[in-house]
Amino acid sequence: MDSLLLQNLEKRKQNNLYRTRVMVDSGCAEKISVNGQQVHNFCSNDYLGLADNKTIANAFKQGIETYGVGSGASHLISGHSKAHQELEEQLAEFTGRPKVLLFSSGYMANMGVIGALVGRSDLVLEDYLNHASLLDGGLLSRATFKRFKHRDTVDLQQKLTQSNASRKLVVTDGVFSMDGDLAPLKDLAAVAQQNNAWLMADDAHGFGVLGKTGAGLVEDQNLSIDEVPVLMGTLGKAFGTYGAFVAGSEALIETLVQFSRSYIYTTAPPPAVAVATMASLQLVKSEQWRRDKLNQSISRFRQGAQQIGLNIMDSNTPIQPILVGSDEKLLEINHRLIEQGFMVGAIRPPTVPEGTSRLRVTLCANHSEQQIDALLDALDQC
């Protein structure tokens, strides 16, 4: 076995696609310690700077005092705590939907939702640049699986019209995780409704960041539950904790409880995490300054990047990709940035299409103007 596996590993190394882990020996913040070196952190999804928030940490400690460190069972056995129930109710109110169901991760939520809603005689249509969890969910659902061109409602319309499937599910990211652009949810919803299809939006990177109250892209674009009946959000990004949820009608949530395998057959998240997330939710709602500061940082970075001629992609979200193209050149630039004290995501195929390797800069509310300017200077030098 090892001889065959090593051949594939060596091939990946030769193609400059080999992935390595870095060891972080500090908590998630705007500065982290990597292998003993202090670096500015521009590669986390902690968009509102809540991952090291003391209020949330204290709530986590209180949750441990009450519930211990583990749930001990799946939600449908004895793992569903009062804290889980209260968080679901608070998230339902926040998203303006009747019910919410918690999942252990966004990946498990996407796998579980798609598999519960469609099967062999059905159709799943997904945006070409959807997250891997959505693509895997569609492929493993056993429904007919097709992808439509990125943000292209005309292509979606054509593929929906050609199908006689009994159920049709259209699936899209809200904020695309590697490009930072937004799904045209209003237009997608219109096409879906015209063709008697359901629309599912994964708002992992919009939840907490977009919208008047931080409720995400659906709130930002003023869409109803009829237009986007299936809404997924994660808690490990802007909320600074861990886990995910699906929000929708009572019929949707009860269907997931009965048929979602990744919900039924896994241990429930620690109740203490739910307690911490309730504290986080209150900060997301009450501290608008975090979103204001984040938007100021996005504008500052984009203006500076354009001034020094970086090939920056069209994004007004915290995800700011800089196209490099060459895998070898990308790794060289990333290495030089680390030497100068900056940690930035180096994204290569198969995560992104061939020839589109990029630096994925992610901005957070706790980045200072000085840090952003220093990063721009380092990028200019590299």
C-alpha positions as semicolon CSV with decimal commas, in nm:
position;residue;x (nm);y (nm);z (nm)
1;M;0,000;0,000;0,000
2;D;0,266;0,251;0,104
3;S;0,462;0,221;-0,221
4;L;0,155;0,320;-0,424
5;L;0,063;0,600;-0,187
6;L;0,415;0,741;-0,187
7;Q;0,412;0,762;-0,567
8;N;0,106;0,986;-0,557
9;L;0,253;1,197;-0,279
10;E;0,575;1,249;-0,473
11;K;0,379;1,348;-0,782
12;R;0,192;1,609;-0,581
13;K;0,521;1,749;-0,450
14;Q;0,665;1,775;-0,801
15;N;0,355;1,966;-0,915
16;N;0,391;2,220;-0,629
17;L;0,056;2,106;-0,489
18;Y;0,175;1,935;-0,171
19;R;-0,001;2,060;0,140
20;T;0,173;2,102;0,474
21;R;0,042;2,196;0,815
22;V;0,188;2,477;1,023
23;M;0,184;2,453;1,399
24;V;0,017;2,748;1,569
25;D;0,106;2,769;1,938
26;S;-0,124;3,057;2,033
27;G;-0,495;3,137;2,016
28;C;-0,665;3,278;1,707
29;A;-0,610;3,656;1,698
30;E;-0,474;3,926;1,467
31;K;-0,124;3,812;1,565
32;I;-0,038;3,445;1,619
33;S;0,270;3,241;1,701
34;V;0,370;2,993;1,429
35;N;0,657;2,761;1,511
36;G;0,770;3,016;1,767
37;Q;0,757;3,313;1,524
38;Q;0,511;3,599;1,578
39;V;0,322;3,672;1,254
40;H;0,033;3,896;1,150
41;N;-0,263;3,668;1,086
42;F;-0,431;3,742;0,752
43;C;-0,563;3,393;0,684
44;S;-0,829;3,320;0,946
45;N;-1,207;3,338;0,904
46;D;-1,248;3,514;1,240
47;Y;-1,406;3,808;1,059
48;L;-1,545;3,992;1,364
49;G;-1,249;3,919;1,590
50;L;-1,454;3,714;1,835
51;A;-1,247;3,395;1,858
52;D;-1,047;3,528;2,155
53;N;-1,322;3,746;2,304
54;K;-1,319;3,735;2,687
55;T;-1,698;3,755;2,724
56;I;-1,742;3,451;2,501
57;A;-1,457;3,268;2,673
58;N;-1,616;3,326;3,013
59;A;-1,949;3,195;2,883
60;F;-1,764;2,887;2,757
61;K;-1,618;2,832;3,105
62;Q;-1,962;2,868;3,262
63;G;-2,096;2,616;3,013
64;I;-1,827;2,368;3,113
65;E;-1,910;2,418;3,479
66;T;-2,274;2,335;3,405
67;Y;-2,248;2,066;3,136
68;G;-1,890;1,937;3,140
69;V;-1,676;1,910;2,826
70;G;-1,870;1,664;2,611
71;S;-2,233;1,590;2,521
72;G;-2,187;1,214;2,550
73;A;-2,438;1,110;2,285
74;S;-2,612;1,207;1,964
75;H;-2,894;1,463;1,969
76;L;-3,158;1,190;1,933
77;I;-3,033;0,986;2,228
78;S;-2,931;1,201;2,527
79;G;-2,695;1,459;2,375
80;H;-2,949;1,736;2,308
81;S;-2,910;1,978;2,598
82;K;-3,112;2,277;2,712
83;A;-2,823;2,494;2,583
84;H;-2,856;2,343;2,234
85;Q;-3,230;2,405;2,238
86;E;-3,196;2,766;2,353
87;L;-2,932;2,839;2,088
88;E;-3,154;2,695;1,815
89;E;-3,441;2,915;1,929
90;Q;-3,224;3,226;1,941
91;L;-3,080;3,158;1,594
92;A;-3,430;3,104;1,457
93;E;-3,534;3,444;1,589
94;F;-3,214;3,604;1,455
95;T;-3,260;3,463;1,104
96;G;-3,636;3,530;1,105
97;R;-3,723;3,165;1,043
98;P;-3,954;2,928;1,232
99;K;-3,691;2,671;1,328
100;V;-3,319;2,597;1,335
101;L;-3,123;2,272;1,362
102;L;-2,765;2,263;1,490
103;F;-2,498;2,054;1,319
104;S;-2,145;1,971;1,434
105;S;-1,985;2,142;1,131
106;G;-2,074;2,315;0,807
107;Y;-1,946;2,017;0,610
108;M;-2,180;1,783;0,798
109;A;-2,471;2,024;0,757
110;N;-2,432;2,045;0,380
111;M;-2,388;1,670;0,340
112;G;-2,685;1,600;0,563
113;V;-2,926;1,853;0,416
114;I;-2,877;1,763;0,051
115;G;-2,893;1,390;0,120
116;A;-3,216;1,431;0,319
117;L;-3,392;1,642;0,056
118;V;-3,313;1,461;-0,271
119;G;-3,248;1,107;-0,395
120;R;-3,227;0,890;-0,705
121;S;-3,515;1,037;-0,905
122;D;-3,423;1,398;-0,829
123;L;-3,190;1,672;-0,959
124;V;-2,923;1,876;-0,782
125;L;-2,789;2,184;-0,962
126;E;-2,487;2,359;-0,810
127;D;-2,281;2,665;-0,888
128;Y;-1,951;2,561;-1,044
129;L;-1,749;2,729;-0,766
130;N;-1,945;2,591;-0,471
131;H;-1,759;2,474;-0,162
132;A;-1,638;2,113;-0,159
133;S;-1,892;2,018;0,108
134;L;-2,179;2,123;-0,118
135;L;-2,033;1,940;-0,416
136;D;-1,975;1,625;-0,212
137;G;-2,327;1,647;-0,072
138;G;-2,469;1,664;-0,423
139;L;-2,255;1,380;-0,556
140;L;-2,334;1,147;-0,265
141;S;-2,707;1,222;-0,262
142;R;-2,754;0,976;-0,554
143;A;-2,961;1,240;-0,736
144;T;-2,866;1,351;-1,086
145;F;-2,587;1,599;-1,022
146;K;-2,506;1,893;-1,250
147;R;-2,317;2,220;-1,216
148;F;-2,416;2,552;-1,371
149;K;-2,175;2,826;-1,472
150;H;-2,064;3,055;-1,192
151;R;-2,341;3,303;-1,100
152;D;-2,506;3,235;-1,439
153;T;-2,885;3,231;-1,414
154;V;-2,926;3,175;-1,789
155;D;-2,731;2,850;-1,771
156;L;-2,926;2,751;-1,461
157;Q;-3,256;2,819;-1,638
158;Q;-3,156;2,602;-1,934
159;K;-3,056;2,308;-1,714
160;L;-3,372;2,331;-1,505
161;T;-3,591;2,344;-1,815
162;Q;-3,430;2,028;-1,953
163;S;-3,509;1,825;-1,641
164;N;-3,818;1,620;-1,559
165;A;-3,698;1,533;-1,210
166;S;-3,961;1,507;-0,938
167;R;-3,757;1,727;-0,702
168;K;-3,511;1,996;-0,811
169;L;-3,266;2,150;-0,565
170;V;-3,055;2,454;-0,660
171;V;-2,754;2,496;-0,434
172;T;-2,518;2,792;-0,404
173;D;-2,269;2,952;-0,172
174;G;-2,375;3,294;-0,047
175;V;-2,022;3,433;-0,037
176;F;-1,786;3,222;-0,247
177;S;-1,504;3,121;-0,018
178;M;-1,213;3,145;-0,263
179;D;-1,330;3,439;-0,477
180;G;-1,512;3,652;-0,220
181;D;-1,792;3,745;-0,460
182;L;-2,164;3,714;-0,387
183;A;-2,429;3,484;-0,528
184;P;-2,711;3,667;-0,710
185;L;-2,964;3,516;-0,472
186;K;-3,257;3,728;-0,586
187;D;-3,214;3,616;-0,948
188;L;-3,143;3,255;-0,851
189;A;-3,458;3,252;-0,638
190;A;-3,668;3,382;-0,928
191;V;-3,537;3,114;-1,165
192;A;-3,588;2,843;-0,903
193;Q;-3,948;2,949;-0,839
194;Q;-4,026;2,963;-1,211
195;N;-3,914;2,600;-1,241
196;N;-4,068;2,464;-0,921
197;A;-3,724;2,415;-0,767
198;W;-3,595;2,473;-0,413
199;L;-3,304;2,708;-0,341
200;M;-3,042;2,629;-0,076
201;A;-2,789;2,896;0,026
202;D;-2,472;2,821;0,222
203;D;-2,403;3,155;0,391
204;A;-2,098;3,038;0,588
205;H;-1,892;3,345;0,499
206;G;-2,178;3,598;0,506
207;F;-2,339;3,509;0,837
208;G;-2,239;3,765;1,100
209;V;-2,076;3,991;0,839
210;L;-2,346;4,094;0,592
211;G;-2,687;4,246;0,649
212;K;-2,815;4,523;0,874
213;T;-2,795;4,304;1,186
214;G;-2,536;4,056;1,064
215;A;-2,792;3,792;0,967
216;G;-2,613;3,741;0,635
217;L;-2,667;3,769;0,263
218;V;-3,035;3,672;0,277
219;E;-3,097;3,967;0,508
220;D;-2,870;4,191;0,300
221;Q;-3,068;4,116;-0,017
222;N;-3,404;4,122;0,169
223;L;-3,511;3,772;0,068
224;S;-3,795;3,573;0,222
225;I;-3,810;3,212;0,333
226;D;-4,022;3,139;0,025
227;E;-3,739;3,261;-0,198
228;V;-3,459;3,087;-0,004
229;P;-3,627;2,801;0,184
230;V;-3,300;2,635;0,294
231;L;-3,043;2,853;0,473
232;M;-2,717;2,719;0,617
233;G;-2,477;2,918;0,833
234;T;-2,163;2,837;1,028
235;L;-2,058;2,943;1,377
236;G;-1,682;2,892;1,347
237;K;-1,614;3,195;1,130
238;A;-1,760;3,537;1,216
239;F;-1,915;3,398;1,535
240;G;-1,578;3,279;1,664
241;T;-1,698;2,948;1,812
242;Y;-1,775;2,618;1,636
243;G;-2,050;2,432;1,454
244;A;-2,321;2,511;1,201
245;F;-2,696;2,533;1,163
246;V;-2,976;2,507;0,911
247;A;-3,269;2,749;0,931
248;G;-3,605;2,702;0,763
249;S;-3,964;2,593;0,801
250;E;-4,084;2,346;1,063
251;A;-4,138;2,088;0,787
252;L;-3,777;2,128;0,667
253;I;-3,624;2,098;1,013
254;E;-3,835;1,798;1,111
255;T;-3,741;1,632;0,782
256;L;-3,374;1,679;0,870
257;V;-3,428;1,536;1,219
258;Q;-3,584;1,227;1,064
259;F;-3,366;1,177;0,754
260;S;-3,034;1,367;0,780
261;R;-2,775;1,097;0,841
262;S;-2,497;1,338;0,943
263;Y;-2,728;1,476;1,212
264;I;-2,871;1,148;1,337
265;Y;-2,555;0,939;1,350
266;T;-2,303;1,165;1,522
267;T;-2,232;1,290;1,870
268;A;-2,387;1,626;1,951
269;P;-2,146;1,922;1,991
270;P;-2,043;2,005;2,349
271;P;-2,323;2,202;2,520
272;A;-2,061;2,449;2,647
273;V;-1,999;2,552;2,286
274;A;-2,369;2,634;2,254
275;V;-2,348;2,847;2,569
276;A;-2,047;3,032;2,426
277;T;-2,226;3,082;2,094
278;M;-2,526;3,241;2,264
279;A;-2,286;3,497;2,414
280;S;-2,135;3,547;2,070
281;L;-2,477;3,600;1,913
282;Q;-2,548;3,884;2,156
283;L;-2,222;4,055;2,057
284;V;-2,292;4,011;1,686
285;K;-2,628;4,182;1,732
286;S;-2,517;4,460;1,967
287;E;-2,169;4,555;1,845
288;Q;-2,229;4,701;1,500
289;W;-1,887;4,870;1,522
290;R;-1,724;4,537;1,437
291;R;-1,891;4,525;1,094
292;D;-1,824;4,896;1,041
293;K;-1,455;4,850;1,124
294;L;-1,435;4,544;0,899
295;N;-1,585;4,732;0,605
296;Q;-1,338;5,017;0,657
297;S;-1,051;4,769;0,652
298;I;-1,180;4,609;0,331
299;S;-1,192;4,949;0,160
300;R;-0,845;5,045;0,285
301;F;-0,691;4,718;0,167
302;R;-0,856;4,727;-0,177
303;Q;-0,755;5,088;-0,237
304;G;-0,396;5,015;-0,138
305;A;-0,380;4,695;-0,342
306;Q;-0,501;4,875;-0,652
307;Q;-0,248;5,155;-0,602
308;I;0,045;4,912;-0,605
309;G;-0,093;4,719;-0,902
310;L;-0,189;4,387;-0,743
311;N;-0,410;4,159;-0,951
312;I;-0,689;4,167;-0,696
313;M;-1,023;3,998;-0,765
314;D;-1,359;4,174;-0,751
315;S;-1,473;4,130;-0,392
316;N;-1,622;4,360;-0,130
317;T;-1,618;4,095;0,142
318;P;-1,343;4,011;0,393
319;I;-1,210;3,756;0,141
320;Q;-0,961;3,941;-0,081
321;P;-0,794;3,707;-0,334
322;I;-0,483;3,816;-0,526
323;L;-0,435;3,615;-0,845
324;V;-0,084;3,480;-0,901
325;G;-0,141;3,194;-1,146
326;S;0,181;2,996;-1,113
327;D;0,185;2,745;-0,828
328;E;0,562;2,770;-0,793
329;K;0,556;3,151;-0,785
330;L;0,272;3,146;-0,531
331;L;0,472;2,928;-0,291
332;E;0,777;3,152;-0,330
333;I;0,576;3,467;-0,252
334;N;0,405;3,301;0,043
335;H;0,741;3,193;0,186
336;R;0,877;3,547;0,157
337;L;0,567;3,688;0,328
338;I;0,614;3,451;0,622
339;E;0,976;3,559;0,650
340;Q;0,852;3,917;0,678
341;G;0,600;3,818;0,945
342;F;0,274;3,779;0,751
343;M;0,055;3,470;0,733
344;V;-0,162;3,463;0,419
345;G;-0,347;3,171;0,261
346;A;-0,174;3,019;-0,044
347;I;-0,456;2,854;-0,240
348;R;-0,377;2,608;-0,519
349;P;-0,562;2,343;-0,723
350;P;-0,771;2,140;-0,668
351;T;-0,922;2,397;-0,428
352;V;-0,930;2,647;-0,718
353;P;-0,921;2,583;-1,095
354;E;-0,590;2,522;-1,269
355;G;-0,401;2,841;-1,348
356;T;-0,582;3,049;-1,085
357;S;-0,361;2,993;-0,778
358;R;-0,389;3,289;-0,546
359;L;-0,305;3,455;-0,220
360;R;-0,623;3,457;-0,014
361;V;-0,607;3,755;0,220
362;T;-0,880;3,755;0,483
363;L;-0,951;4,067;0,685
364;C;-1,089;4,082;1,039
365;A;-1,235;4,354;1,257
366;N;-0,936;4,345;1,492
367;H;-0,680;4,427;1,221
368;S;-0,537;4,776;1,268
369;E;-0,475;5,025;0,988
370;Q;-0,103;4,987;1,058
371;Q;-0,122;4,610;1,008
372;I;-0,305;4,648;0,678
373;D;-0,056;4,906;0,550
374;A;0,234;4,686;0,659
375;L;0,086;4,390;0,470
376;L;0,050;4,602;0,158
377;D;0,414;4,710;0,186
378;A;0,521;4,344;0,218
379;L;0,309;4,244;-0,083
380;D;0,460;4,529;-0,283
381;Q;0,812;4,407;-0,202
382;C;0,724;4,048;-0,291
